[in-house]
Amino acid sequence: MPNNRHIAVVGNAQISATPDIAVIHLEVESLKGSSAEAKTDVDDRVNKLLAGLGKFKVDEKNVSASSIATAPVYSYGDNNKRVLDGYRASRNLTITLNKLDNLNALMDFALSVKIDEIDRVELKSSKEVELKNEASALAVANATEKGRMLASAFGATLGSVYSIGSAEDGSYGRYGANSGIERIEVTGSRLAKPRVTGKYLQENMVFSASVGVVFDLEVNQ
């Protein structure tokens, strides 16, 4: 803090926006007698998913499906003896959907080709960078106005900026964080009646920003 008269204020701002992008995280796995069989089964289901993405206006650059993992699966039987149950293969996929009207239909399709789990859905805005910058600018304006108002109330004038302290920005859904969207897990008998009901879109997103700043104070003696 400066040795002369000063005022420290924190400016805050929020901007609302409607999500226009969904990032869908999927997982598919298979348990077979050999690693090769499990991998083939997983690859077949992933290929069916990829082959049908065109009707949802999703191209390959918006899909990540490169990773795969295989591992033996054991259980313990009589006398605590380890028994090999088979080999599990799993793949994780990420799909970016630019047309939110297709979200529910895309999830239905993923389940229909036996994708095991819709891990989570993230709702985002394509204008995230611009909105965060706008929120930061509004937070600065709020800090300046707040400092000017407080200085005037005490018979002083707001001077030059002495220092800019902490600055934070973030985003969240109006009715809960994106991670709060219903988690959908589908295995075995659930495939017949997947829990893909209702509406998964939040009303809007909020981009927030705050900034701490110290101003000099000019006081008429």
Disulfide bonds with the S-S distance in Angstrom:
none
